Structure formats: C-alpha cells, structure tokens
Amino acid sequence: MVTISVCVGSACHLKGSYKVINSLQKLISQYKLEASVELKGAFCLGHCTEGVSVKIDEEEKIYSVNEKNVEQFFDEEVIRRTKQ
C-alpha cells in the first residue's frame, strides 16, 4: 500500500491543496489503484513557501505539487511504487 499525504494546512490550502487532492483521487480511480494507494490529509509538512507539500509513505522527501504537475508526480512517483 502506497500512502500519499497531502498537506491541508493554511499555506498549502491557499496554494490549492484541495485541487491537488481532487486530481489525485481522479488519477487513483482512473488507474484503478484504490486497493493500492491511500490518500490522506496532513497538517504542515514544513515546506510552506513551496507548492502544496506532499509526502509518500514515511519517506523524508517532500514533493511540491500543483495542478500543473500533479499528473507528472503521479506517473513518476506513485505508479512506479505500486509496481514494486
């Protein structure tokens, strides 16, 4: 199971976290990954000056995701983890 945590704190909320969440929900459904990917909300991941902060599983890396790069993020980071 791959867990994606999307920051919904005030800074990320203003930068479009709910649009990112909606896009991720659609992509998870489109690829039929409901049984392999869990999408969660999180509060402050500590990168407030960047885009919407997203974390995968318990990794240290924080991704900066927005409406323009959410599909690329999903293809490059999430899909490959579901195939492992």
N, C-alpha and C positions, 0 to 999 in steps of 0.2 A: 504494500500500500504506500503510495506517494502522498504525503501531506503538504499542501500548499497553504501557507499562512499569509494573508493579505492584511496589511495594516489598515485599520479603520479609525485611527486617531485623528485629531483635528487637522493636522497639516496634510496628511495623506487624503483625508476626506475632501479637503478643498482642492486637491490635485486630481481627484477623480477615482478614488478607490472603489466606489460602488459601480462605476462603469467598467473598471478592470474586473471586478468580481463577476458582473453580468457576462462579460466577454468570456471569462474562464469557464463559467457554468455552461455556456453555449458550446464551447470547444470540447469540454468533457463529454457532453451529451453527443455532439457531432461525431466524436471518435469512439463513442460507446465505452467510455472508461469509468463509468460510475462505480464499478466494483474495484477499480484500481487506484483511483485518485480521490482524496478527501480535500475539500476546500473549507478553510476556516478563516474566521476573522481574528485579528490580533491587535493589541494596542501597542503603540510606539515600539518600533524595531530599531530606533536610534539613528535613522538616516533622514531626518525631517527636511533637510534642504534639497534633497534629490526628488525624483519622481515618487510614485506610490511604491512603498517598500514591500517586497515580497520575499519570503523565505521558504525554502524547500526542506522538508523534514527537519532535522536538527543541525543542519549544516551551518557553518559560521557565515557563509557568504550571503549578502543581502542584495537582491536584484532591484533595479529601478525600472518599474514597468508603467506603461501608459497605454492609452488607446491605440497609439500608432505602432507600438512594438509588442503588444500582448500576444499576437499570433506567432511572431518570431520566437518570443520567450517560450511559449507553449511547445512549439515544434522542436526547438533546440534543447530545452531543459527538462520538460515534463515527459514528452513522448519517449525519449531515449531511456529515461528511468523506468518507464512502465515495461520496457522490453528486456530489462536486466533480469 
